[in-house]
Amino acid sequence: MDPTPPELADEARLTTGEYEAVHMAVHSVLSPPWTLNSLFEERDALVVEVEGGYEWSAPELSNDLECRTTFARIWPLLPPRVRAVRQPELDGIDERFRKSTVEWPGQGEPG
């Protein structure tokens, strides 16, 4: 799935410095071979599983949700343009997750 509309494809091309900054941000939180793209793929795969009816236990779900926590740690370290280009994709995945879940009782405000 290519999240970048064709009319923005040229603007979305990262510079060498931006690629290096993304690599450094991801690997300051995760060990290789993780990439920003693989993190998006893992988050999306979890949402697909939740949309289909998550069949694992609550502790397993908690473990699987760590991917979103990792995004929260990496996101501020990414170059602003990378965040701007990828934010709609992350927002879309998060929205699909919210639509497929219900609030966990006693866990405070959603989000």
Residue pairs with C-beta under 8 A, 6 or more apart in sequence:
1 44
3 86
3 88
3 89
3 92
4 12
4 85
8 85
11 85
12 85
14 22
14 81
14 82
17 79
18 79
18 81
18 82
21 77
21 78
21 79
21 82
22 36
22 78
22 79
22 82
23 35
24 77
25 36
25 74
25 77
25 78
26 34
26 35
26 36
26 39
26 74
27 34
28 74
28 77
29 70
29 73
29 74
29 77
30 39
30 70
30 74
36 74
36 78
36 82
36 86
39 67
39 70
39 71
39 74
40 86
40 89
40 90
40 93
42 67
43 67
43 68
43 71
43 90
43 93
44 93
46 64
46 65
46 67
46 97
47 93
47 96
47 97
47 100
50 97
50 100
50 101
51 96
51 100
54 61
56 64
68 94
68 97
71 90
75 83
78 86
98 110
103 110
